[in-house]
Amino acid sequence: MRSHRRRGAIGGASALAGLLCATLFVAPASSAAPTSAPAGVSTDALTRSGHTLPYKNPRLATKTRVADLLARMTLAEKVGQMAQAERADVAANPAQIAELGLGSVLSGGGSTPAENTPEAWADTVDAFQEQALSTRLGIPLLYGVDSVHGHGNLNGATVFPHNIGLGATRDPKLAERIGHITAEETRASGPQWTFAPCVCVARDDRWGRTYESFGESPKLAAQMAQMIEGFQGDKRELDDPDRVLATAKHFAGDGFTTFGTGEGDYTIDQGITQASRAEFDKLALSPYVTAIKKHDVGSVMPSFSSVDWTEDGLGNPLKMHAHKELVTGWLKEKQGFDGLVISDWRGIHQIPGTYAEQVATSVNAGLDMFMEPFSGDTVGYPQFIETLTAAVEDGKVPMARIDDAVSRILTAKFDLGLFEKPFTDRRNIDEIGSADHRRVAREAVAKSQVLLRNRHALPLSGRDDVYVAGSKADSIGDQAGGWTITWQGNSTHQIPGDTILDGIESAARGEVTHSPDASAPVPAGAHGVVVVGEHPYAEGFGDVGGPRWGYDPGEGGVLRPALTMQLSDADTEAIETVCAAAATCTVLVVSGRPMIIPPELLGQIDALVASWLPGSEGKGVADVLFGKRPFTGKLPVTWPRSVDQEPINIGDSDYDPLFAYGHGLKTHR
Ligand code: GLC
């Protein structure tokens, strides 16, 4: 297994030799450190001989530093490292970070500082870091965030197309460029860890997380996992100010659970993957082989979903958060994954049993860090620490498992350079949302557009008068989708960038009329563009037939129509009105997945484009509409004739979709 852990001056010497060598210089803890410290080394780390404690010596190999630090840690300090709290919770009492020796804090979707600016983010992360550094051993904090299409929680960040649109580009190098820009904007604002990319394989588009996948093909997911290279660079670069630790998620099979087995109110999300081992290998595990072997991904997040092997006779689903055979057996032992496994949000609470059983089961299954966001009345990180400590003392969890978990966590922190540079390096903070970054996002938007049908309508000529209608034409909140400013996203969100209408208005030299419901008259000879689609959602709230309530922190319960993959009546009427009156009629679908276009409606449409969730740079859509760039996108998922066809995927025996996987018409500049 290729590993690029940073090498100290002693190169690749074995950890033991390194430790022996380094130990010679470690004076007893009681010795007074000399007063004169070499430049850049704090005196508290010095020993009488003038050498730093091994774990504080950047010239030593990471393995040596980890071994030394681990040997110094108490059980409480080790278990604390395995706990991850949520920003809002610890913000109420930051001293808990030091008191409990927490290993990590995250910002859940939409969990932003009061002032949602890069400086406020960096100040927040650094204040928490101060707490961590004040502990006995001064182990720095890891801060994680869902930078899943750019640093979407941060207002002003470049917001890229969601993964399903990137899958349509079939451009792994572009994914890498996007990963690098996202890493730069994330790290410059504080977080050093992103919970991305999702290498999930969406096999049933009724799943609310279809747009977080690169598509229905595991090969395509593996190709687009190149994004990890952009996030991390070569592991030796992880301590650079434009790199972050990446996370391959959600391990594994999250994208092909059986409809109807969803967790709680969800119809399919977090459900049960009923598969043979061979099918699971091919559809669920194969992208992780690439993420680990080719890209050396630094962390993996298990799925909320369960696996039920058909060979064993269905009826015995096992949660991935409890799956020792897959997490330890396949991921760590067979694939040699040497990064850290981070649980999903309270994921262990879905394992049957008491909390003590959930903790022991998941730790023994091979999870290393636990996203237990809360404290107080909701069981969370304080109880996790208490419960795991008791489990070790009672012999239910072996110390060797704790040491393995903590070694993985410490290795990530050393690789990220956090012991030498714990605070945010803000040199790139002004690059956040820069014109250069937005140019790359605009290129990605253009390349993600898939031309499904074109009866001599596209490209439009700049001279044409254009009539724009539809609910999604002028809504940057809709085109950004979920994981933007808030967890669920929202149609009303305003972020820096351009809507699709902005793009059309800047590209057209003719008259542009905008009438969302197509109530304004269509000027004679005008060409129609109707932009329709879905409102934003995230996770199970996007499941077809799923919960009607979307929850947005700060926006309370948001009542939304249940999602159906059908066009709204208003959008359908707008299409019919415009297509009946305009010279040509183009329909753009802004959505996280295919939407159903009934035959009688399709017959009225001249050109049909899958626009997916393009993010902040709506001008990229106009670039292909007006021929500034050619259409090159290809469907990353099969486009069904009706919802009843789901799940429908390339290779199915009775495969009869409206548009096949890989379909995409070309135009020429
Ligand atoms: C969510 C998601 C996961 C995300 C995590 C932290 O529930 O399942 O993808 O990384 O919580 O926000």
Residues whose N, C-alpha, C, O or C-beta is under 5 A from the ligand:
A	BS01	GLC	S107 G108 G109 D146 F195 D344 W345
